[in-house]
Amino acid sequence: MFEESVSLRMWKRFVHEGVIDSARINKRISESWHRCKRNSVNPYAGTGQVVLAGDALASKQENSRLLLELALPQINRLSPFIHDLGMIALVIDPEGYVLSMQGEKHALADAHAINFVEGVRWTEDEVGTNAIGTAIQAKEAIMINGTEHYSVASHRWSCFAAPIHDEKGALLGVIDVSSRLERSHPQTMATVMTLAYSIEQAWIKQRQQDELELIHRSLLMADEKDSFTVVCNREQRMVYASKRVRTQIVNWAGLARQEVTEKGFLEARQTPVFSIRHQGVIGWAIELVPSSLQFPRAYANGTSTFRYKGEAGTSKTFDSVLLELSRIAPADANAVIFGESGTGKELAAQAIHDNSPRKDGPFVAVNCGAIPRELMESELFGYVEGAFTGARRRGYQGKLAQANGGTLFLDEIGEIPLAMQVALLRVLQERKVTPIGSSEEQALDIRVIAATHRNLFQQVREGTFREDLFYRLHVLPVSLPPLRSRKEDIPLLIRHYCQKNGYQLSLSADTLSDLMAYDWPGNIRELYNVVERMRVLPQEDWKRFLKGLPAYSWQNARSTDSAVSVGDSSSIAEASHTHRDDLSFRDQLERKTIVQALEKSGGSASVAAELLGIPRSTFYRKLKKYRL
């Protein structure tokens, strides 16, 4: 009691006179008191003033979701200790907001009395010297007891806090354990520091797993035939680059994202990469275009500017389509895009989104024709953990929820089975979605753009497409012309494709004449396929190739592939043990990822397989393949 009364006298003297005996008080507390006085903190207040709730708090919690996922299990293991000693344990974000609070009920009631609750901002500026705010300022663990607090509201409290840092020293948050002064325990500080250290180690391990998963996922999702694609981690550094990017940026690995623009590229589109393990964002897949192309192209429409990322050409046919798209975009009503396969329906949908009030929201594309019927419900609606056998841990956020606040593009809408049409209609009517296995509805704010190469009118008549869903979607229809109706755009489309992919292709007047004479049943997609074929053929073979287009069969290509794949077993074995110098770039990256995983796991194959998120049997096959 003597020490407390002396401390109280010291506090009163400092509050009234600004005088403090530095030798009798902890340096960090002394520094904090002076900061509080300079910032005019009221020493006779100290109850929480800024308290977030509802969506605002949920947003803060989502921003620190990984921290909470790592911290709460650690806190739960200490729950008996915390409850028996009448304490509360808290997780705080870097800005001082309390994200989570749990503990003994009487301690929680006392905390609530001073507005020390979830969502409150508990910093020095708000409530004066306290373990949480002062730990953030001092960047180290600290204990604040009784009248060491600057504000009287906390004088009956004993608080212990330790900052949590990432592998680079950046502040992730703070862990705090507090109790009434009389319930303070001498080992609490050691417990809090151990807790913070454990969370930091778990964070580092998680980030290592995320980095390895991102590289592994990049190998699976990135196509060597893609134009210009890079994948960046959460530190915005490149971990993957497609072949065409590698040819222009030699030292691409680890390059900062902002440096890419200095290498002659602009970002056309970015897509978040979500972890299969914890569903959080672990990186970004970014589509690039050469900066000299000045994408996206501006299309004048009266007083506004319509942005279209493809090649608009000069034909009146497509010019009228752009005009129609520019009128549809700001309306925010559902739309349907009709057009043959290969006419650029997704580009048109993207243009509607990019020029709409939702342009800053997500654009989520779903190819309904590519999803197996039995998986369509879970893909669109998502599911919660344990919803069915094989469900991902922590569940899966469906495409409808992913598109919240933005645009959902349903390509090949005519392929959706009738049962799913009923479910989709209900979502569009009620603007709510319920994940599989959940009883909680999630509000939706989305615009739906559908596309199809089918005749939906005919499907409605035949009973394969619901009439009510048809009219729910068929609010703003637009039709894309086939390439044969805009042949004058063919030279510009070829130039656009070659510039985008860095190709050098010189076409003679005769070659262009042959290209213009063809009717292009596969539309723009077929045109680009032909350009790819011409790029690798000798120029003297072009005319023969183009004259034979109508009779061209992909079966020949499949037969060739088949012939390669049915070689004798000795050839297959030899191929599976290829020396690393003969590996494709993708295999080299995969081999490097496996080596990194083995290094991080100390040579343990089972741990390395877990880090990569692949079965051990698959991991052992890859070890054999790469002679590791």
C-alpha positions as CSV (number, residue, x, y, z in Angstrom):
1,M,0.0,0.0,0.0
2,F,2.9,2.3,0.7
3,E,4.2,2.0,-2.8
4,E,0.7,2.7,-4.2
5,S,0.2,5.8,-2.1
6,V,3.7,7.1,-3.2
7,S,2.8,6.4,-6.8
8,L,-0.5,8.2,-6.3
9,R,1.3,11.3,-4.8
10,M,3.7,11.2,-7.8
11,W,0.7,11.0,-10.2
12,K,-1.1,14.0,-8.5
13,R,2.1,16.1,-8.5
14,F,2.7,15.4,-12.2
15,V,-0.9,16.1,-13.2
16,H,-1.0,19.4,-11.3
17,E,2.6,20.6,-11.6
18,G,4.2,18.6,-14.4
19,V,7.0,17.5,-12.1
20,I,8.1,13.9,-11.9
21,D,10.9,12.0,-10.1
22,S,12.4,10.1,-13.0
23,A,14.5,7.9,-10.6
24,R,11.4,6.5,-8.9
25,I,9.3,5.6,-12.0
26,N,9.8,3.4,-15.0
27,K,11.3,5.2,-17.9
28,R,8.6,4.1,-20.4
29,I,5.9,5.2,-18.0
30,S,7.6,8.6,-17.5
31,E,7.9,9.1,-21.3
32,S,4.2,8.1,-21.7
33,W,3.0,10.6,-19.0
34,H,4.9,13.4,-20.8
35,R,3.3,12.4,-24.1
36,C,-0.1,12.4,-22.5
37,K,0.4,15.9,-21.0
38,R,1.7,17.3,-24.4
39,N,-1.4,15.8,-26.1
40,S,-3.8,17.3,-23.5
41,V,-5.2,13.9,-22.5
42,N,-7.7,14.3,-19.6
43,P,-6.3,12.5,-16.6
44,Y,-9.7,12.5,-14.9
45,A,-11.4,10.7,-17.7
46,G,-10.0,7.6,-19.4
47,T,-13.1,5.8,-20.4
48,G,-13.4,4.5,-24.0
49,Q,-14.7,7.2,-26.4
50,V,-14.2,5.8,-29.9
51,V,-16.1,2.4,-30.1
52,L,-16.7,0.6,-33.4
53,A,-19.6,-1.8,-33.8
54,G,-21.4,-3.7,-36.6
55,D,-19.8,-3.5,-40.0
56,A,-17.1,-1.1,-38.9
57,L,-15.8,-3.5,-36.3
58,A,-16.3,-6.5,-38.6
59,S,-14.1,-4.7,-41.2
60,K,-11.3,-4.2,-38.7
61,Q,-11.6,-7.9,-37.6
62,E,-11.5,-8.9,-41.3
63,N,-8.3,-6.8,-41.9
64,S,-6.6,-8.7,-39.0
65,R,-8.3,-12.0,-39.7
66,L,-5.1,-14.0,-39.9
67,L,-3.8,-12.5,-36.6
68,L,-7.1,-13.5,-34.9
69,E,-6.9,-17.0,-36.3
70,L,-3.4,-17.4,-34.9
71,A,-4.0,-15.7,-31.6
72,L,-7.3,-17.0,-30.4
73,P,-6.4,-20.7,-30.2
74,Q,-3.3,-19.7,-28.1
75,I,-5.5,-17.6,-25.8
76,N,-8.1,-20.4,-25.6
77,R,-5.4,-22.8,-24.2
78,L,-4.8,-20.3,-21.4
79,S,-8.5,-19.9,-20.7
80,P,-8.4,-21.8,-17.3
81,F,-5.6,-19.7,-16.1
82,I,-7.3,-16.5,-17.2
83,H,-10.7,-17.4,-15.6
84,D,-9.3,-18.7,-12.4
85,L,-7.4,-15.5,-11.7
86,G,-10.2,-13.2,-12.7
87,M,-8.5,-11.8,-15.9
88,I,-9.5,-10.8,-19.4
89,A,-7.4,-11.4,-22.5
90,L,-7.5,-9.2,-25.6
91,V,-6.3,-9.0,-29.2
92,I,-5.7,-5.5,-30.5
93,D,-4.9,-4.3,-34.0
94,P,-2.0,-2.0,-34.9
95,E,-4.3,1.1,-34.5
96,G,-5.2,0.2,-31.0
97,Y,-8.7,-1.2,-31.7
98,V,-9.8,-4.1,-29.5
99,L,-10.7,-6.9,-31.9
100,S,-11.4,-9.6,-29.3
101,M,-12.0,-9.7,-25.6
102,Q,-12.7,-12.8,-23.4
103,G,-12.3,-13.7,-19.8
104,E,-13.9,-14.0,-16.4
105,K,-17.4,-12.5,-16.2
106,H,-16.8,-10.2,-13.3
107,A,-13.6,-8.8,-14.8
108,L,-15.5,-8.3,-18.1
109,A,-18.3,-6.4,-16.3
110,D,-15.7,-4.1,-14.6
111,A,-14.1,-3.5,-18.0
112,H,-17.5,-2.6,-19.5
113,A,-18.0,-0.1,-16.8
114,I,-15.2,2.0,-18.2
115,N,-16.2,1.3,-21.8
116,F,-13.3,-1.1,-22.2
117,V,-15.1,-3.3,-24.7
118,E,-14.6,-4.9,-28.1
119,G,-14.3,-2.3,-30.8
120,V,-12.9,0.4,-28.5
121,R,-9.8,2.3,-29.4
122,W,-7.5,2.0,-26.4
123,T,-4.5,4.2,-27.2
124,E,-2.6,6.8,-25.3
125,D,-4.3,9.6,-27.2
126,E,-7.7,8.3,-26.1
127,V,-7.2,7.0,-22.5
128,G,-3.7,8.0,-21.5
129,T,-0.9,5.7,-20.4
130,N,-2.0,2.1,-20.6
131,A,-0.4,-1.2,-21.4
132,I,-1.9,-1.5,-24.9
133,G,-1.3,2.0,-26.1
134,T,2.1,2.4,-24.5
135,A,3.2,-1.0,-25.9
136,I,2.3,0.3,-29.4
137,Q,4.3,3.5,-28.7
138,A,7.3,1.9,-27.1
139,K,7.3,-1.1,-29.4
140,E,8.0,-3.4,-26.5
141,A,6.2,-5.4,-23.8
142,I,5.1,-3.4,-20.8
143,M,3.3,-3.7,-17.5
144,I,1.1,-0.8,-16.2
145,N,-0.2,-1.1,-12.6
146,G,-2.7,1.0,-10.7
147,T,-1.8,4.7,-10.6
148,E,0.9,4.2,-13.3
149,H,-2.1,4.6,-15.6
150,Y,-2.4,8.3,-16.6
151,S,-6.2,8.4,-16.3
152,V,-8.1,7.6,-13.1
153,A,-10.5,5.3,-14.8
154,S,-7.8,2.7,-15.0
155,H,-6.2,3.2,-11.6
156,R,-7.8,0.0,-10.3
157,W,-6.4,-2.1,-13.1
158,S,-3.2,-4.1,-13.7
159,C,-2.4,-4.6,-17.4
160,F,0.2,-6.5,-19.3
161,A,0.7,-6.1,-23.0
162,A,3.2,-7.2,-25.6
163,P,3.4,-6.2,-29.3
164,I,3.3,-8.8,-32.0
165,H,5.6,-8.3,-35.0
166,D,5.9,-9.9,-38.4
167,E,9.1,-11.4,-39.8
168,K,10.2,-7.9,-41.0
169,G,9.5,-6.1,-37.7
170,A,6.2,-4.5,-38.7
171,L,3.5,-4.3,-36.0
172,L,0.7,-6.9,-36.4
173,G,-1.1,-6.1,-33.2
174,V,-0.9,-6.4,-29.4
175,I,-1.8,-9.1,-27.0
176,D,-3.0,-7.9,-23.6
177,V,-4.0,-9.6,-20.3
178,S,-5.7,-7.3,-17.7
179,S,-7.2,-7.8,-14.2
180,R,-8.3,-5.8,-11.2
181,L,-5.2,-4.6,-9.3
182,E,-5.8,-6.9,-6.4
183,R,-6.0,-10.0,-8.7
184,S,-2.6,-9.2,-10.4
185,H,-0.3,-12.2,-10.8
186,P,3.5,-12.0,-10.9
187,Q,3.8,-14.4,-13.8
188,T,1.4,-12.7,-16.1
189,M,4.1,-10.7,-17.9
190,A,6.1,-13.8,-18.7
191,T,2.9,-15.4,-19.9
192,V,2.0,-12.5,-22.2
193,M,5.4,-12.3,-23.7
194,T,5.4,-16.1,-24.3
195,L,2.0,-15.8,-25.9
196,A,3.2,-13.0,-28.2
197,Y,6.3,-14.9,-29.2
198,S,4.2,-18.0,-30.0
199,I,1.9,-16.0,-32.2
200,E,4.9,-14.4,-34.0
201,Q,6.3,-17.9,-34.7
202,A,3.0,-19.1,-36.0
203,W,2.7,-16.1,-38.2
204,I,6.1,-16.7,-39.7
205,K,5.3,-20.3,-40.4
206,Q,2.0,-19.3,-41.9
207,R,3.7,-16.8,-44.2
208,Q,6.2,-19.4,-45.3
209,Q,3.4,-21.8,-46.1
210,D,1.5,-19.0,-48.0
211,E,4.6,-18.2,-50.1
212,L,5.2,-21.8,-51.0
213,E,1.5,-22.3,-51.7
214,L,1.4,-19.2,-53.9
215,I,4.3,-20.4,-56.0
216,H,2.7,-23.9,-56.2
217,R,-0.6,-22.4,-57.2
218,S,1.1,-20.1,-59.8
219,L,2.5,-23.2,-61.5
220,L,-1.0,-24.7,-61.7
221,M,-3.0,-21.7,-62.8
222,A,-0.5,-19.8,-65.0
223,D,-0.4,-20.9,-68.6
224,E,2.8,-20.6,-70.6
225,K,0.7,-19.5,-73.6
226,D,-0.8,-16.6,-71.7
227,S,0.2,-13.2,-73.0
228,F,1.7,-11.1,-70.1
229,T,1.0,-12.5,-66.7
230,V,2.8,-12.1,-63.3
231,V,2.0,-13.3,-59.8
232,C,2.9,-11.1,-56.8
233,N,2.9,-12.0,-53.2
234,R,1.4,-9.9,-50.4
235,E,4.6,-7.9,-50.2
236,Q,3.9,-7.0,-53.9
237,R,6.9,-8.8,-55.2
238,M,6.9,-11.1,-58.2
239,V,7.1,-14.8,-57.6
240,Y,6.0,-15.9,-61.1
241,A,6.2,-14.4,-64.6
242,S,4.9,-15.9,-67.9
243,K,7.3,-16.6,-70.7
244,R,6.5,-13.4,-72.6
245,V,7.2,-11.3,-69.5
246,R,10.5,-13.2,-68.8
247,T,11.7,-12.4,-72.3
248,Q,11.4,-8.7,-71.6
249,I,12.3,-8.6,-67.9
250,V,15.4,-10.8,-67.3
251,N,15.8,-10.3,-63.6
252,W,12.0,-10.5,-62.8
253,A,12.2,-12.7,-59.7
254,G,11.5,-10.6,-56.6
255,L,10.9,-7.5,-58.6
256,A,8.6,-5.0,-56.8
257,R,5.2,-4.6,-58.4
258,Q,5.6,-0.8,-59.0
259,E,8.9,-1.4,-60.8
260,V,7.1,-3.4,-63.6
261,T,5.8,-0.1,-65.1
262,E,9.4,1.0,-65.4
263,K,10.0,-2.0,-67.6
264,G,7.4,-1.0,-70.2
265,F,4.2,-2.5,-68.9
266,L,0.8,-1.3,-67.6
267,E,-1.5,-3.3,-65.4
268,A,-4.7,-4.3,-67.2
269,R,-6.4,-6.5,-64.6
270,Q,-5.6,-8.0,-61.2
271,T,-7.2,-11.1,-59.5
272,P,-6.6,-12.0,-55.9
273,V,-5.2,-15.5,-55.2
274,F,-6.9,-17.1,-52.2
275,S,-5.3,-19.8,-50.0
276,I,-6.9,-23.2,-50.2
277,R,-5.9,-23.7,-46.5
278,H,-7.3,-20.6,-44.9
279,Q,-9.2,-18.8,-47.7
280,G,-7.3,-15.5,-47.2
281,V,-5.6,-13.6,-49.9
282,I,-2.0,-14.8,-50.4
283,G,-1.1,-12.9,-53.6
284,W,-2.3,-11.3,-56.8
285,A,-2.4,-12.6,-60.4
286,I,-1.9,-9.6,-62.7
287,E,-2.4,-9.3,-66.4
288,L,-0.1,-6.8,-68.1
289,V,-0.1,-5.0,-71.4
290,P,2.8,-3.1,-73.0
291,S,2.6,0.6,-72.0
292,S,3.0,1.7,-75.6
293,L,-0.4,0.2,-76.5
294,Q,-2.2,2.7,-74.2
295,F,-4.8,0.2,-73.0
296,P,-7.7,0.4,-72.3
297,R,-8.8,2.1,-75.5
298,A,-11.0,5.2,-75.1
299,Y,-14.2,5.3,-77.0
300,A,-15.9,8.7,-77.4
301,N,-19.6,8.7,-76.6
302,G,-20.9,12.3,-76.4
303,T,-19.6,13.9,-73.3
304,S,-18.3,10.7,-71.7
305,T,-15.4,8.3,-72.4
306,F,-16.1,4.6,-72.7
307,R,-13.3,2.3,-71.8
308,Y,-12.9,-1.0,-73.7
309,K,-9.9,-3.3,-73.2
310,G,-10.1,-5.1,-76.5
311,E,-9.6,-3.9,-80.0
312,A,-12.6,-1.9,-81.2
313,G,-11.7,-1.7,-84.8
314,T,-13.3,0.7,-87.3
315,S,-16.3,-1.2,-88.4
316,K,-19.7,0.5,-88.1
317,T,-21.1,-2.9,-86.9
318,F,-19.0,-3.0,-83.8
319,D,-19.0,0.7,-83.3
320,S,-22.8,0.5,-82.7
321,V,-22.2,-2.3,-80.2
322,L,-19.8,-0.1,-78.3
323,L,-22.4,2.7,-78.3
324,E,-25.0,0.3,-76.9
325,L,-22.6,-1.0,-74.2
326,S,-21.8,2.6,-73.2
327,R,-25.5,3.2,-72.7
328,I,-26.0,0.0,-70.7
329,A,-23.0,0.4,-68.4
330,P,-24.3,3.1,-66.1
331,A,-27.8,1.7,-65.8
332,D,-26.9,-0.9,-63.1
333,A,-29.6,-3.3,-64.3
334,N,-29.0,-6.9,-65.2
335,A,-27.9,-7.6,-68.8
336,V,-27.6,-10.5,-71.3
337,I,-24.9,-10.6,-74.0
338,F,-25.8,-12.8,-77.0
339,G,-23.1,-13.9,-79.4
340,E,-21.4,-16.8,-81.0
341,S,-18.5,-18.5,-79.3
342,G,-15.3,-16.5,-79.7
343,T,-16.9,-13.1,-80.3
344,G,-15.6,-11.6,-77.0
345,K,-18.6,-11.8,-74.6
346,E,-16.4,-11.6,-71.5
347,L,-14.6,-8.5,-72.8
348,A,-18.0,-6.8,-73.4
349,A,-19.1,-7.8,-69.9
350,Q,-15.9,-6.4,-68.5
351,A,-16.4,-3.2,-70.4
352,I,-19.9,-2.8,-68.9
353,H,-18.4,-3.3,-65.4
354,D,-15.5,-0.9,-66.0
355,N,-17.8,1.9,-67.0
356,S,-20.4,1.3,-64.4
357,P,-20.8,2.8,-60.8
358,R,-19.4,-0.6,-59.7
359,K,-16.1,-0.3,-61.4
360,D,-14.2,-0.2,-58.1
361,G,-15.9,-3.4,-57.0
362,P,-15.0,-7.0,-58.0
363,F,-15.7,-8.5,-61.4
364,V,-16.2,-12.2,-60.9
365,A,-16.5,-14.4,-64.0
366,V,-18.1,-17.9,-63.9
367,N,-18.2,-20.2,-66.9
368,C,-21.4,-22.1,-66.2
369,G,-20.7,-24.6,-69.0
370,A,-17.3,-25.6,-67.4
371,I,-18.6,-26.4,-63.9
372,P,-19.9,-30.0,-63.3
373,R,-23.6,-30.0,-62.4
374,E,-22.9,-31.6,-59.0
375,L,-20.5,-28.8,-58.1
376,M,-22.4,-25.8,-59.4
377,E,-24.4,-25.1,-56.3
378,S,-21.3,-25.1,-54.0
379,E,-19.4,-23.0,-56.6
380,L,-22.1,-20.3,-56.8
381,F,-23.5,-20.3,-53.2
382,G,-20.4,-21.4,-51.3
383,Y,-20.5,-23.6,-48.1
384,V,-19.6,-23.6,-44.5
385,E,-17.1,-25.9,-42.8
386,G,-18.4,-29.5,-42.5
387,A,-21.3,-28.9,-44.9
388,F,-20.5,-32.2,-46.7
389,T,-17.8,-34.8,-47.0
390,G,-14.7,-33.3,-48.6
391,A,-15.7,-29.7,-47.8
392,R,-12.7,-27.4,-47.3
393,R,-11.7,-26.4,-43.8
394,R,-13.3,-23.1,-42.9
395,G,-15.7,-23.5,-45.9
396,Y,-15.7,-21.7,-49.2
397,Q,-17.0,-18.3,-50.3
398,G,-19.2,-18.8,-53.3
399,K,-19.0,-16.7,-56.5
400,L,-22.1,-14.8,-55.6
401,A,-20.6,-13.6,-52.3
402,Q,-17.2,-12.9,-54.0
403,A,-19.0,-10.5,-56.4
404,N,-20.7,-8.6,-53.6
405,G,-20.4,-4.9,-54.3
406,G,-19.5,-5.6,-57.9
407,T,-20.5,-7.6,-61.0
408,L,-21.1,-11.3,-61.5
409,F,-20.6,-12.5,-65.0
410,L,-22.4,-15.7,-65.8
411,D,-21.0,-17.0,-69.1
412,E,-22.9,-19.7,-70.9
413,I,-26.0,-19.1,-68.7
414,G,-28.0,-21.5,-71.0
415,E,-26.0,-24.4,-69.5
416,I,-27.4,-24.0,-66.0
417,P,-29.6,-26.9,-65.0
418,L,-33.3,-26.2,-64.0
419,A,-32.8,-26.9,-60.3
420,M,-30.0,-24.3,-60.2
421,Q,-32.1,-21.8,-62.2
422,V,-34.7,-21.9,-59.4
423,A,-32.1,-21.2,-56.8
424,L,-30.5,-18.4,-58.8
425,L,-33.8,-16.8,-59.4
426,R,-34.5,-16.7,-55.7
427,V,-31.2,-15.0,-55.1
428,L,-31.8,-12.4,-57.7
429,Q,-35.3,-11.7,-56.3
430,E,-34.3,-11.6,-52.6
431,R,-30.7,-10.3,-53.0
432,K,-29.6,-12.7,-50.3
433,V,-27.6,-15.9,-50.4
434,T,-27.3,-18.8,-48.0
435,P,-24.2,-20.9,-48.2
436,I,-24.7,-24.7,-48.1
437,G,-24.8,-26.0,-44.6
438,S,-25.6,-22.6,-43.1
439,S,-28.8,-21.1,-41.8
440,E,-27.5,-17.5,-42.0
441,E,-28.4,-15.4,-45.0
442,Q,-25.9,-12.9,-46.5
443,A,-27.1,-9.7,-48.1
444,L,-26.0,-9.3,-51.7
445,D,-25.4,-6.1,-53.7
446,I,-24.5,-7.4,-57.2
447,R,-25.2,-6.7,-60.8
448,V,-25.6,-9.8,-63.0
449,I,-24.4,-9.9,-66.6
450,A,-25.2,-13.2,-68.3
451,A,-23.9,-14.4,-71.7
452,T,-24.8,-17.2,-74.0
453,H,-24.3,-18.5,-77.6
454,R,-27.6,-20.3,-77.3
455,N,-31.1,-19.1,-78.3
456,L,-32.6,-18.5,-74.9
457,F,-36.0,-17.7,-76.4
458,Q,-36.0,-21.2,-77.9
459,Q,-34.9,-22.7,-74.7
460,V,-37.8,-21.0,-72.8
461,R,-40.2,-22.4,-75.4
462,E,-38.7,-25.9,-75.0
463,G,-38.9,-25.7,-71.2
464,T,-35.2,-26.0,-70.6
465,F,-34.8,-22.4,-69.4
466,R,-37.2,-20.8,-66.9
467,E,-39.3,-18.0,-68.3
468,D,-39.2,-16.0,-65.0
469,L,-35.4,-16.2,-64.8
470,F,-35.2,-15.2,-68.5
471,Y,-37.1,-12.0,-67.8
472,R,-35.1,-11.3,-64.6
473,L,-31.9,-11.3,-66.7
474,H,-33.2,-10.1,-70.0
475,V,-33.4,-6.4,-68.9
476,L,-30.7,-4.9,-71.1
477,P,-29.9,-7.3,-74.0
478,V,-27.0,-6.7,-76.4
479,S,-25.8,-8.8,-79.3
480,L,-22.2,-9.1,-80.5
481,P,-21.7,-9.5,-84.2
482,P,-19.7,-12.5,-85.6
483,L,-16.3,-11.8,-87.1
484,R,-17.7,-12.4,-90.6
485,S,-19.9,-9.3,-90.1
486,R,-16.9,-7.1,-89.3
487,K,-14.1,-8.4,-91.5
488,E,-12.7,-4.9,-92.0
489,D,-11.5,-5.2,-88.4
490,I,-9.4,-8.3,-89.0
491,P,-6.1,-6.4,-89.7
492,L,-6.5,-4.3,-86.6
493,L,-7.4,-7.4,-84.5
494,I,-4.3,-9.1,-85.7
495,R,-2.1,-6.1,-85.0
496,H,-3.7,-5.8,-81.5
497,Y,-3.0,-9.5,-80.7
498,C,0.6,-9.3,-81.9
499,Q,1.3,-6.1,-80.0
500,K,-0.2,-7.5,-76.9
501,N,1.9,-10.7,-77.1
502,G,5.1,-9.1,-78.4
503,Y,4.9,-10.9,-81.8
504,Q,6.5,-9.7,-85.0
505,L,4.3,-10.8,-87.9
506,S,4.4,-9.1,-91.3
507,L,1.5,-9.8,-93.5
508,S,1.4,-9.3,-97.3
509,A,-1.6,-8.0,-99.2
510,D,-2.2,-11.5,-100.5
511,T,-2.2,-13.0,-97.0
512,L,-4.6,-10.4,-95.8
513,S,-6.8,-11.1,-98.7
514,D,-6.9,-14.8,-97.8
515,L,-7.7,-14.0,-94.2
516,M,-10.6,-11.6,-95.3
517,A,-12.0,-14.3,-97.6
518,Y,-12.5,-16.8,-94.8
519,D,-15.8,-16.8,-92.8
520,W,-14.3,-17.5,-89.4
521,P,-16.9,-19.8,-87.8
522,G,-14.8,-19.7,-84.6
523,N,-14.8,-15.9,-84.7
524,I,-12.0,-13.9,-83.0
525,R,-10.8,-16.8,-81.0
526,E,-10.2,-18.8,-84.2
527,L,-8.5,-15.8,-85.7
528,Y,-6.0,-15.6,-82.8
529,N,-5.4,-19.4,-83.0
530,V,-4.5,-19.0,-86.7
531,V,-2.1,-16.1,-85.9
532,E,-0.4,-18.4,-83.4
533,R,-0.1,-21.2,-86.0
534,M,1.2,-18.7,-88.6
535,R,3.8,-17.4,-86.2
536,V,5.5,-20.8,-86.1
537,L,5.0,-21.8,-89.7
538,P,7.5,-20.8,-92.4
539,Q,6.1,-17.9,-94.4
540,E,6.2,-20.0,-97.6
541,D,3.6,-22.4,-96.1
542,W,1.1,-19.7,-95.0
543,K,-0.9,-19.7,-98.2
544,R,-1.3,-23.4,-98.3
545,F,-2.3,-23.4,-94.6
546,L,-4.9,-20.6,-95.1
547,K,-6.4,-22.1,-98.2
548,G,-7.0,-25.3,-96.2
549,L,-8.6,-23.7,-93.2
550,P,-12.2,-25.0,-93.8
551,A,-10.8,-28.6,-93.8
552,Y,-8.5,-28.1,-90.9
553,S,-9.0,-30.7,-88.2
554,W,-7.7,-30.6,-84.6
555,Q,-7.8,-34.4,-84.7
556,N,-4.5,-34.4,-86.5
557,A,-3.0,-32.5,-83.5
558,R,-4.6,-35.0,-81.1
559,S,-3.3,-37.9,-83.0
560,T,0.2,-36.5,-82.8
561,D,-0.1,-36.0,-79.1
562,S,-1.3,-39.5,-78.7
563,A,1.6,-40.9,-80.6
564,V,4.0,-39.2,-78.2
565,S,2.2,-40.5,-75.1
566,V,2.1,-44.2,-76.0
567,G,5.9,-44.6,-76.2
568,D,7.5,-47.6,-74.6
569,S,7.9,-47.8,-70.9
570,S,11.7,-47.1,-71.0
571,S,11.0,-43.8,-72.7
572,I,8.5,-42.8,-70.1
573,A,10.9,-43.7,-67.3
574,E,13.7,-41.8,-69.0
575,A,11.4,-38.7,-69.3
576,S,10.4,-39.0,-65.6
577,H,14.0,-38.8,-64.6
578,T,14.9,-35.8,-66.8
579,H,18.0,-33.9,-65.7
580,R,17.1,-30.4,-64.2
581,D,18.8,-28.7,-67.1
582,D,16.3,-30.3,-69.5
583,L,13.2,-29.4,-67.5
584,S,10.6,-27.0,-68.7
585,F,10.5,-23.6,-67.0
586,R,7.4,-24.7,-65.1
587,D,9.1,-27.9,-63.9
588,Q,12.2,-25.9,-62.9
589,L,10.0,-23.6,-60.7
590,E,8.2,-26.6,-59.2
591,R,11.6,-28.3,-58.4
592,K,12.8,-25.1,-56.8
593,T,9.7,-24.9,-54.7
594,I,10.1,-28.4,-53.5
595,V,13.8,-27.8,-52.6
596,Q,12.7,-24.6,-50.6
597,A,10.1,-26.6,-48.8
598,L,12.7,-29.3,-47.9
599,E,15.1,-26.7,-46.6
600,K,12.4,-25.1,-44.5
601,S,11.3,-28.4,-43.1
602,G,14.9,-29.5,-42.2
603,G,14.7,-32.3,-44.8
604,S,11.5,-33.8,-43.6
605,A,9.4,-34.9,-46.6
606,S,6.2,-35.2,-44.6
607,V,6.5,-31.6,-43.3
608,A,7.5,-30.3,-46.7
609,A,4.5,-31.9,-48.3
610,E,2.3,-30.2,-45.6
611,L,3.9,-26.9,-46.3
612,L,3.1,-27.2,-50.0
613,G,-0.4,-28.5,-49.3
614,I,-0.1,-31.7,-51.4
615,P,-0.5,-35.4,-50.4
616,R,2.7,-37.1,-49.3
617,S,2.3,-39.7,-52.1
618,T,2.3,-36.9,-54.7
619,F,5.3,-35.3,-53.0
620,Y,7.3,-38.6,-53.1
621,R,6.5,-39.0,-56.8
622,K,7.8,-35.5,-57.4
623,L,11.0,-36.2,-55.4
624,K,11.6,-39.2,-57.7
625,K,10.8,-37.2,-60.8
626,Y,13.3,-34.5,-59.9
627,R,16.0,-36.8,-58.4
628,L,15.8,-35.2,-55.0
